[in-house]
């Protein structure tokens, strides 16, 4: 957990990082709620197997714009180095923004994992670290501390280096889940997939039926009992207003009032049929796409002859 504060100490480490394949990076920001947030710390881990913190370097860059600029130029803009963040869009605001290259965000990876494989209430670093890596008793209290004050407390320093360890372990576990999510389709066992799909399809029909029925019963009961809220749900009403007019009237009005109606409309299949050959007189744009539908094969029923 080396804590480096001077440019003389930081520059050699940054130069060493230019040879890394992957870096796990976190930041701490001072005055982050103000209009002028200041980068306080850049925490970097280059060995995902390090659980001791020995390979986590805390680079104190508070009010050192030259060092920050060098880090951005040498590391963030270097496309050969993968930079792993959690909620990367936040960190990148002060680390190269859209110019940064080869960025991996564990938050974005987690969002793309199907819910049944990662059933979590949210994708915060603490939640993922607890669920995926069995890190317990994670204290995020120091996140809200004053990162613009020096010297940093021991609690702040410990918090800063631990986040990099959490990040690397989360990243590793998410990559494994990602592999499960996107297996090679050429090697999939269709018999197993089809059997599981059929099983879930039937369960979904039952669950959806019960879900919709219960929903209606709850709404009716709350209305009948004049209850707007329960411990779990809130009942509210809203009105839908739909305004319709005849197209000829709209066209005439647009012509007299100078309203521009020169925008494309989608021709439904019925309208295409009504237009018939007149459709050829229109200038149309045709978009074609291929959609795939999975449907169950109907089983032939055998009749028994007495």
Secondary structure, 3 states (H helix, E strand, C coil): CCEECCHHHHHHHHHHHCCCCEEEEEEEEECCCCCCCEEEEEEEECCCCCCCCCCEEEEECCCCHHHHHHHHHHHHCCCCCEEEECCHHHHHCCCCHHHCCCEEEHHHHHHHCCCCCCCCCCCCHHHHHHHHHCCCCCCCHHHHCCCCCCCCCHHHHHHHHHHHHHHHHHHHHHHHHHHHHCCCHHHCCHHHHHHHHHHHHHHHHHHHHHHHHHHHHHHHHHHHCCCCECCCCECCCCCCCCCCCCHHHHHHHHHHHCCCCCCCCCCCHHHHHHHHHHHHHCCCCCCCCCCCCCCCCCCCCCCCCC
